Amino acid sequence: MSDHQPNQTETDPSEKSGVAGFMARAREKARSAQQRSDTSTSHGTDEGHGGPFAPLEHVAESVAANSMSEGRLFDVADALSDYRLSEVDVTDTTCGYCAVGCRFDVLSKDDEVLGVRPNPEKAPINGISTCVKGKFGYGYANHEDRLTTPLVKEDGEFREASWEEALDRVADGLQETADDHGPDALGLVSSSKTSNEANYLMQKFARQVLGTNNIDNCNRLCHSPTVAGLSQTVGYGAGSVGPEALGNADCYLITGSNTTEAHPVLATDIKQNLKETDAEAFVFDPRKVQIAEYATQYARVEPGFDTVWLNGLTRHIIEEGLHAEEFIERRTVGFDEVKEGVRKFTPEYVEEHTGVPPEKLKRAAESIAEADSCVFIWTLGLTEHSHGTENIISMANLALVTGHVGTERSGLAPFRGQNNVQGGGGDMGPVPGNFPGYQKVTHDEAREKFEEAYGVDDLPDQAGLTITEQFLAADKGNVKAMFVEGENPVYSEPNVDHAEEILAEDLDFLAVQDIFLTETAEHADVVLPATSSVETNGTYTSSTRHVQLVKRAVDPPGEAKPDWVITQELAERFGYDWDYDSPSDVMDEVNDLTPIYGGITHERLEAGEELQWPCWDEDHPGTPHLYLDEFNTADGKAHMFPTDITGPAETDLDTEDYPYSLTTGRVLYQYHTGTMSDREEGIHSYTGELFVEINPETAESLGVDDGETVRIASRKGEIAAMAQVTDRIGPDDVFVPMHYLGGDVANQLTDEEHLDEQANVPEFKVTRVRLERAEDAETTTDTAVSSKSPSEADD
């Protein structure tokens, strides 16, 4: 829950009841205790209010009790007791899980994380709140599986090596490939888990040192349609609103977002606003996710037809004369084309294709249009489609037609899934077509600027290969070597069995940089040990464009090094003397070359300034709300484009063979593929087995009982999962978490053939499947069920 409060008359916290009362009283206690606390330095002791572990921030303890084993809870309690009177290190930093951007103090001793304590004075987004992972999920940092020394492979087996030998072998492997086949035979994958500074240097390494634009990251597998769609319509591929709007809007449209489980801190702000004010929320989703329980109205939609109901909302608003005529005339172009394009999306047409009843469509449309403010929220349920960019353009059209963009309480809010997918995944340029700051590699002016800065004459002038395209090119023999930093494509790519086959058989050389020996790293020729979030200095950028410091709270294990240091030492082997002494030096170079980050420095952030990009120079205060005066387009106006019904890619499949639509998503107690969260015993014990949600009607027709094992088969593969019979999912659909909890994985079922034409994101959210009771099933695909262990993929 956030420290930002809705606009309302102040109420005595003691008079509030239920959760609202508890949270209000906790907040007052936190504020009072914080005034007595001296936490102005990043390390030191905290005395004066009963020690550093006084219960001022323990709003998540009940969650911990349900998610952590009794033994682990007693261990934590013992640790707190032992150190209550001893000196502990206190480091203010930014969370390394999702991209809400929660900040808190990490409490540590002897290089072990003991716990975290939110510090409202330094937490502009989360205030006193954290989620269960951010508060307790640090067992991975000291786990026995951590990589502590470089590894090189000889005769199919790894052995320990010195940094000198390992880096020499990486440099030789990349150079030999470039010499024999050209630089575009190389593929690089950067990481949204690492800092802005590390990602900036990875793209610089690819372009300046290796001479290729074949660099990409996990943003390709999640929000690349958001970037593509919003760049075309409003200008920036990012959210336009901040925490204040999220906690104070009069209306919310939420789709493709399991907000309470994927972004619980933001969800708490929304739920509190809905409870305490007259705000309304409208949820459209194939699953009745928990946030729908707080909504004014929930509408179940057929997966893959989001343009239909979005266009239906827009049509009804226009037909009823509820559109923002003055705003449209003054600040947009393309309205007439959109008006004509949505004519066919009548309520009856929408119901036929999506299942949304006309009365629900009309109710939502009228409330959104008539509200004083509205925030439009989505995550991967709207983007991970073969037509994801069209979905985002349709959403932007709706927001623009209602005039709910470019105000302090209205706007577009794509919630990001990884801690730095906004900054490291996009802003810093580790993508095939952009330099840092979304400057196009195909634009002569931008390319000439970076050529001058990097001291080279011929930066490549064509966009490179996306991550999925790199794998497909490797399958055809066109990509021969890869360098993967902080991602595990063996599990995150669609059709993972094929991805693993490519890594095992089709590459001449593979280097992996990570904190664990992931399944991808097992196929590497060289493995380089990196640092985790709590061992890192630099910055992360949140979903709300806050650029925030992340600080080293504990030392890394063994010989592990920060990602930016490793990249710099690799560049030296190619003859480049970058000479950065710290991440602050790297950010200074980012300032010089990236206009939207022009005024963001470590010094300003350390001084406590709250900075959201664009921040044009060191006198600029940052931009909490985008588009108040104009849009980031050539003419300053938003551009609307008509969209049409596309539907899922697999509509050609015989529904008798594959009668159900599989969709995927997150659960609260896991994080992506579990590299971090699954190594925390209590969290793992809460959701330790892969499950599939099946509607009661479907379960009855199949003869499947709750808790029984079922087999799920697609054109690409087959997996087994425990049945969870629930009406959260519709009769024609099933749901499997994207997290890989120690067995089969959802991405064995998805395919890499159908990609969004503009963003190249795979269609993770709609896969045609069939189900059978495990004891009745026969293996009918060429892909055997695997026994893979959990590992980290990236959102």
N, C-alpha and C positions, 0 to 999 in steps of 0.2 A: 504494500500500500504506500502511496506517495504522501509526502508532506504537503503537497498542494491541495488546498481545500476548495470545494465548490463555493460560489458566491451565495452566501446565505447569512442570516442573522446568527451571531455567535451564540452557542448554547453551552451551558455548563456541562463539562464532560460527565459529571456524576449523574446527570439527568438522562443521558442516553442509555438505551438498553441494548442487549444482545451484542453482536460483533461490533457494531458501530460504537457502542459505549465502551467496550473493552479496548478497542483501538484508540479511541479518543483519550481514555485515561492513560494508556500506555504512551501515547504521544506526549501528553503533558508531563509524565514522569521522565520521559527521555529528555525533554527540553530542560526540565529542572536539573536533572543530573548532569546534563551536558554543560550547563553553565558553571558547574563546580569542577569540571574536568579540564585538564590542560592537555589537549591533543594537537597542539600546533605544530609539532615536529613529526616527521615520518617514523622515527624510532624513539623509544624511551619508555619510561614507566608511566603508569596512569594510576595516581593515587587520589584520595580525597573523596571518593564516593563508594568506599567499601571494596576497592580493588578493581581491576579491569574487567571482572566478570560479574559485576552487579547486574541485576535482571532488567536493566532499562530497555534493552532491545530485544528481549526474548519473545517476540511475537510469533515465532515459528516453533516453539518448543513442543506444542501438541502435535505438530506435524512430525517432528523428530521422534517423538515417542511412538508414533505409528509406523515410521519408516526405518528406524534403526533398531538393531537387535539390543536386548537388554544388556548384554555384555558390553557392547559398544557404548551404550549410554553410561554405564558405570565407569568405563574407562575414561570417558570424557569428564565425568564428574570428579573422578580421582585426580585427573590431570589439572582440572581447575583448582581443586583444593590444594594440591601440592604447590602450585605456583601462585596462589592468591597473594602470599606475602613476599614473593620473590620478584625479581625483575623480569619482565617479559618485553619483547620487542613489539612495537606497535607501528604498523606501516599502513598508511592510507593508500588505497589502490582501487582499481576497477575490476569488476567481476569478469572471470574468464569463461563463463557459460554463455547464455544467450545475449542478444544485442540490446536489451533494455538499457544497459549502461549503469547498472547499480554500482554505487561506490560504498566502501566501508573500510574500517580498520581491520587488518589481519593481525591477529595476536599469535606470536610465535616464540619459541624458545629452542635453542640448540637445533636450528634448521628444521623444526617440525611445526606445522600449522596446528595451533591449539583450538582456534575458533575465529569467528569474525564478529565485529560489532559495528552496526551501521552508525555513521556519524552524520547527523542531519546537516551540520554546518558545511560539509563537503560533499553532500549527496543531492544534487539538484533534481534528480529524477526519482529516486526511490525513497528519499527521506529516511525514515527509521526502518524501512522494510527490506527484507530479502526473501528469496524463495528457499526451499529446502536444499536445493543443490548448491546455491551460492553460499548458504550458511554452513552446511555440513560436508559438502562433497570434496574433501581434499585428501582423502586416503591415497589417491593415485600418485601424489607428489613424492611420497616416500615408499612407494610400492616396490617390492622386490623385483618386479619386471622392468623397472626403469632402465633404459640404456645409459650406460655410464662411460663407455669407451667406444671409439670407432671400431667397426667390423669390416673386414674384407673377406670375400668368398674365394676359396681355393678348393678345387676338386669337389665342388658342390657343398662345401661345409664352410661355416663362418669361423674366423679366428680373430682375436683382438689385434688391433694395429695402432700405431701412433697416428696422431693427427697429420703429421707430415706425409706419411705413406698414404693415408686414406684420401687426403685432398689431392695429392699428386695423381692418384689413380682416377679420381673423378675428373680432374682436368684432362688427363690423357684420354679417357674414354670419350668425353665430349669433343675434344679436339680432333681425335682420329675420325670420328663420325662426320664432323663438319668437313674435314679434309677430303674424305672419300666420297661423300654424298651431298655436300653442301649444307649450310646452316639450317635450312628448312627441313632437314632430316632429323632435327632435334625437337623434342617436345618438353616444355617445362610446365610444372604445376606449382603454383604458389598456394598460400594458406590463409584463410580468413580467421584462423586461430592465432596467428602471429600478429605482431604490431604493425602499425602503419609504416614505421621506419623499415622494418624487415621486408615488407611487401614492396615498398618503393625500390629497395635495392635489388630485389629479385627481378623486377621488370627492367631495371637499369642493366643488370647482368645479362639478361636475355638480349636486349637491344644493342647496348654499347659493346659488350664483350663478345657475345656469340653471333650477333647480327641476324636475329630472327624475331618475328612477332608471334611465334608459336608459344605463347604463355597464357595460361588461364588459371582459374581457381574455382572453388565450389559455388561461387555466385552463378556460374553457368548452370548448375543443377537446381537452382531455386528461384532467385529473383531477377535473373537476366531479362525476363519479359517485363518486369516492373521498370527496369532501367530503360529498355527499348520503348515501351509504351509511354512512360511519363516524359522521356526526352522529346518525343515527337509532339506531345500535346501541350505540356506546360513548361518544359525546359530542363529541369533537373530530374535525374533518375533517383529521387529520394523523397522521403516524407516531407510534407510542407508544414506540419504542425509540431508543437512541442508538448511537454507533459501538462501544461496548463489547459490546453484544449482537450486533451484526453480525459481530464478529470472534471471538466466543466461544460462540456457540450450539451446542447439541448436534445440532440438526437445522434444515434449511431447506426450505421449500416455495417454489419459484420458478416463477412463471407470467407470461406476457405481458411478460417482461423479458429483453432482450438485454443482460444485465448487464455483460459484459466489454467491450462496445462502447459502450454508452450511459453507464455509470457505472464506468469501469475501476478507479478507486481503491477503491471499495467492493468491486468484484469481487475485487480482489487480497486484501483482508482475508478474504473468504469462501474463496477458493481456498487461501490459506495455512492457514486453520483446518481445511479438509477434508484437506489433505495431512499436517498435523502432529498431528492428533488423530483420535479415532474418530467425529468428527461425520459426519452423513449429509446428503445433499441430494437432493431429488426435484424434477425439472423436468418440467412439463407445458406443452407449447407446440406450435403447428403446425410450427415450424421447429426443427431440431436446432441451436440457437444454441450458441456456444462454451462457455458456462457448463455446458451439458449434458455436455460431455466430462469435466468434473470431478465430475459428479453420481454418486451411488450408483445412480440409476435415471433414465432418460429415457423419457417416454411421449409419443408424438405424438398430438395431439388435433385433432379436426375444428374448424375455426374457427367461432366463434359459439355453441358449446354448452358454455360453461364452467360454467353453473349445474348441468349434468348431472353432470359428474365431481366437482365440488365437493360436491354433495349426495350423490353416491355414496360419497365418502370419509366424510362425516358419518354416513351410514346404517350403513356397515360398523363404524365405531367404536362406535356405539350398540348395534348388534346383538350385537357381541362383548363388550359390557360394559366397554369400554375408556374410556368417557367419564369426565370428572372430576366425579363425583357431588357431592362435598362443595362444590366450587367452584361448580358449577351451582346448587345449592340455596341457597348463601349469597350469591352475587354476581350472579345473572342472573334474568331472567324470560323466559317464552316458550318454554322448553325443550319442554314437552309438545306445543305446536303444531308446532315444528320436527321433533320425533320422528315425529309423524304425517305431516308433509309430505314427509319423505324416504323413506317406506316403499317407494314404487314404484321408487326409484333403486337397484335391485339391480345387482350386477356385470354381469349379462347385459344389462340395460337400458342401462347406461352404455356397454358395448362397442358396442351397436347404434347409439347416437346419436353417440358420440365416437370410437370406434375404440380405446379404451383396453382392453387385455386384462384380464380379471378378476384374474389373478395380480399384475399391476402395481398395480392399484387397491388390492388387499388389502395388498400389501407396503408401499406408501406410507402407507396409513391406519394400520396397526399400528405402524410406526416413528414416525410423527408423534405418535400417542397415547402411546406408551411412552417417548418421549424425555423427559429431565429439562427441556429447554427447546427451544423452536422459534421461529424467526422466519419470518413469512409475507411474502413479497416479491412485489410486482407493479409493473408500470408500465402503459403504454397498451394493451398487448395484452389487458388485462382490462377496461379502462374505455371504450375507444372503440368502443362498440357501442350499438345502439338499446335495449339492456337492460343497460347498464353498471352502473347502480346495483344491480340485482338480483345481478350478479356480485359486487359488493363486499359486499353483505349476506350472500351465501352464504359468502364467504371469512371474514367476521367470525363467522358462526355456527360454522364449523369451528374457528376459533381459540378461541372461547368454550367449545365442547363439550369441547375437550381441556384447557381451563384454561391455555392458553399466552398469556394476556394479563394485564398487570399485574404482571409480575415483571421483575427487572433483566436477565434474559437471554432473555426471550420477549416477543413482541408483533407488532404490525402495522407493516409497513415499505413504504409506497408511495414509491418513488423518483421524485423530480420531475426534469423534463427541463431547465428553464431556471434560471438562476442565482437568480432571486428569484420563482419561481412560487408558492412557499409563502407568503412574506410579501407581496410586491407583488400576487400573483395572488389572494390570499384574505384573509390576515390584515388587510390595510389597507382592505378593503371596496370595491374597485373592481368590484363585481358588482351585479346588478340587485336582489337581495333582502336584502343585508346592509350594515349600517354596519360600520366597523372592529371587529374582534374577534368577528365572526359574530353581532352583535346585529341582530335582524330589523327591517327597516323597517316591517313590519306590526304590531310590538308598540308599543303606546302609550307605555309607559314608556321604551323605548329612543329612540323618535322624539322624545319630549318632552325628553330629555336633550340630544340633538343640536340641537334647535331652540333651547334655551336657550344652548348653547355657541356656536352659529352666529348667534344674534341674529335668527332668522326665526320666523315664526309658523305656517308651513304647509308643512313638508317633505312631499313626496308619501308617501302611506301604502300604496301598492301597489307590488309588485315591478315593475321595468321590463323592458325587452327584453334578451335575451341577444344576443351578437354575431351569431349566425346569424339570429335573429329580426329583428334590425335590418335585415339585408340583405333578408329576405323582406318586411318592412314597407316598405322603400324600393321594392321591386319593385311593390308595390301602391299606392304613392303616399302612404303614411302617415308615412314618415320622409323628410324633405326635405334635411337637412344632417347631416354627420358630421364629427367631429374625431377623428383617429386618431393616437395617440401610440405610436411605437416598435413597431408591428406592420405586417405586410404581408398583409392579408387577400386580396389578389388571388391569392396562392399558398397561404395557409393555410386558407382556407375550402373546404368541399366544393363540387364542381362549380364550379371556379374560373373557367371561361369565363363562366358566368352571373354570378358575383360581379363580374368585371371589367366586364361589360355594364352592371350596375347602377351601378357607380361612374361609368362613362362617360356614361350616358344618363339615369339616373333621379334624380340628386341636383341640387338647386339650388346647393349649396355644399359644398365639401370642403376641409378643412385637414388637413395631415399634418405631424407633428413627428418627425424621424428623423435618423440620421447619414449616410444615403445617399439619393439620389433613387431610391427603390424603385419597383417597378412600380405600387404603389398611389399613391405620391406623383406619378407622372407624370400622374395624372388630377386632381390637386388644383388648387384655385384659389390656395392659399397653402401654401408649404412652409417650415417653421421648422427651422433647423439645431440639433441637440442634441449633447450630449456622450456619449462612449462610456464603457464601464466603467472604463478606466484614466484617465479624465479627471473622475471623479465622486467626490464626498464623500457619505457617507450610511451606510445599512446594508442588508444583504441577510439573508434568513432561509433557512436550509438545509432539506433534507428532514428532518433530525433536530431541527428547531425551534431550532437555534442562531441567535441574532441576532448578526451580526458586522459590524464596521466595514469599509467600503470607502473607500479614500482616493485622492485625486487624485495620480497618479504623474507625469503629464505635462500640460501645458497644452493646452486644446482648440485646434483649428485655426481661424484666422480669427476670425469673430464668433460662433461656436457658443456656446450657453449651456446650463447645466444645466437639466434638465427642470423641477425644482421652481421655478427662477427664472422660466422662461417662463410657467408656470401662474400664479404670483403676479402677474406683470406683466399677464397677461390679466384676472385678477380685478380689478385696479385700474381697468381700462377699463370695468368694470361698476359702479364705485363702491365696491369693497370694499378696505379697507386692511388687509391681513393682517399686514404688518410683521414678517416673519420675516427675521432676519439670517443664518441658517445652517440647515443640516439639523438641527442639534442642537435649535434652537428648535422645529422641526416635531415632532421626536420627543417633546419635552416635552409638546406638546399631545396627541399620541397617548397618552402615559402617562396623562394626565388622563381621557381618554374611553374607553380600551380596557383593561379590567381585566387581560387576560392579558399585556399589555405594561406593566402599571402600574409595575414596578420597573426597566424597561430604559431606561437613559440612555446617551448617548454617553460621559459621564464614567466610568461604571462599565466600559464596554467598553474605553475607552482605558487604564484602569488594569489591564487584563488579566483581568478577570473573565469566566469562561465562563458565559454565560447562555442558557438554553433556556426558552422560554415553556411554560406559564404562569409568570410571575414577578410576583407580586402587588404588591409594594412594594419600596422601595429597600433594605430589610433582608432580602428574600427571596433565596435563592441560585439560583433557577431550578429547573426540573424536568427532570432527565435522563430519568426513567422515568415515563410516565403510568400512572395507574390502580392504583398500588400499594395504595391504601386503598379508593378508591371510584371509580366511573365518573362522567363529567361529564353526568349526567342528573338529572332532578328527584328521583328516588328513590335516586340513587347506585348503581343497579344497571344492568348491561348488558341491553339488550333484543334478544332474538332474534326474527326474523320468518321464517316459511317462504317459500321461493321455489320457482318451478316452471320447467319447461322453456319457454323462449321461442324461442330460435333466431334466426338472422339474419333481417333484414327482407325480403330478396330471395328468400325461398324460393318465391315464386310464379313466378319466372322459369323458362322452359323450359330445362332443363339441356342440351338439344341445341344451343340457340342460344348459351348462355353456360355452358359445361361446367365452368369452373374458378372457384375462389374466390381472389380477389386479397387479399393482406394487405400492410400496409406497415410500415416501421420504420426504425431508424437504422443507420448504419455508423460505425465508429470515427473515420475521418478526415474526417468532415464534421459540421457542426453545423446542424441544422434546414435552412433553405433556403439556407444558404451565404453570406449577406451578409458575415459575418466570415471564416469559414474558407475560403471560396472565393477570397478575396483574398490568401491566403497561398500563394505559388506552389508550394512543396513539397507542402503538404497537398492542394492541388487536383490536382497531377500524379499523386497516388497513387490518387485516386478521381475522375477528371475526366469520367466518362461515365455516364449513367443506364443501369442494367442491370436485368434481370429474372431471378430465379432460377427455373429450370425443372428438374423432376425428370428423370433420364435416361429413364425410361419415357415421359414426356410428350414429351420432345424427340424420341425415336425415332418416336413415333406421328405427330408433326408434320413429321418430316424436317428438324429444326432442329439445326444444329451449334453447338458452343460458340463464342461470339464472333460469331455471325451476328445480324443485325438482325431483330427480330420486331415485329409490330404487335399491340397489345393493345387490345381494344374492349370498352366497357361500354355500358349504356343512355345514358350521359351524354356519352361522348366516346371518343377514340381517340388513342393515343400510340405512339411507336416507342421501343424500348430494345434494348440489346445482350443477347443470351442468355448467361446463365451457368449451365451445366448442372451440377447438383449434387444430391446426395441429402440436403442440408440441408432441402429442402422436400419435401413429399409429392407423390404423383402427381396428386392432384386439386386441388392448390393452386399458386399462384405468388406470388412476393414481389418488390415493387419498393420501393426506399428512399424515404422521405418527403422526402429532400433533392433539391433541384432543380438538377441539375448542368449547366446550360447548354443545355437543350433542352426536351423535353416533361416534364410533371410528373404525378405519380401522382394528384393531386387533380383532374385533368381527368376522371378516371374515377369518382370518388366522387360521392355525391348528398347534397343538403341536405334531402331530404324526410323521411327516417326518423331521428327524434331520440329520444333517451332521454326518457321521459315526465317524469322528475323532474329530471334534470340538463341536458337539452337538448343533450347532446353528440352530434355526428353519428356515423354508423357508418362510421368510416374503415377498420376492420379486416376487414370482409367485404364485398367487392363482386364480383358475378358478372361474369365476363369470358370472352372467347374469344381465342385466339391463332392467328396465322398467320405463316408466313414472309413477310418484307417483300416479296419479289419476287412472291409469289403473292397478296398481299392486295389487295383493293379497298376504297376508302373507303366504308363502309356506314353511317356516322353523319352527322349534320348538322354535326358539329364537326370542322373540319379540324385537322390536327396543327399545333401552334404552334411558334414559334421563340423562346420566352421565355428570358430569361437568368436566372441564379440570383439569388435574393434571400431576405431573411430572413422566415421564418414563425416562429410561436411554438408551443411545445409546449403 
